[in-house]
């Protein structure tokens, strides 16, 4: 009887701890990027003016990265701004698919450069992340309802 209790106890502890261990592995930060805690500590020691300057620098840097990414995909940011969100998403998705196909072909031909390899890897990771979000139970997954359908609380 004691052995059975011990087995149940160990199984219960494993069941509780294993998901936490796998989540910790999934939450590894990308190389070269500080984690949220490091950023928070860094910002705590700054004056409000310094914080604003850092924030502005980050936004400008991010904007340049976005412009470069759009250019790499053959997209014009000004044109994208004029589109509705759905059209913009569709156009970006189409451009990403086209670029992925092009880079994968270069990879199989053996004519891919190092920078193109990095771009291919980033695009594949991004695509995988987006597919995971749209899949069942992925981050941000929500039950889909048709417009005008009753909310679950209304039933």
PyMOL commands that set and color helices and strands:
alter all, ss='L'
color gray80, all
select helices_A, chain A and resi 2-26+36-44+48-72+77-81+85-109+114-134+152-154
alter helices_A, ss='H'
color red, helices_A
deselect
rebuild
show_as cartoon
